[in-house]
């Protein structure tokens, strides 16, 4: 079972939720000492280099926040948002927009944190950083 309709979007086949084989659910994440024999390849679509984020600032200690990451075009379902070098929950909206959840622990300390988009499984595919500002609490 996949999340989406592969007849409308072939990339839905990359979002496997459950595998059933012979009436039994199979561990599709291959946790049992599995090593993929096929080498990773670069994504066929490059990661956009220039991104924008909105809002650009949140208040210290404000808890979880959702930010919108935009580019002219080029996002796909395999793109993920990283904040200060850590991957955060990312939702593909469309080819020009991703949504990312800033966890509460990332808003504890005031500062400026780099936000980047990376191609999942391809550490060389990165955007230029945009910066999220965590401003001091009043």
Helices and strands as residue ranges (DSSP letters): G 10-14, E 19-21, E 24-26, E 52-54, E 57-59, E 65-70, E 79-83, E 86-88, E 90-94, E 97-102, G 104-107, E 111-119, E 122-126, E 130-135
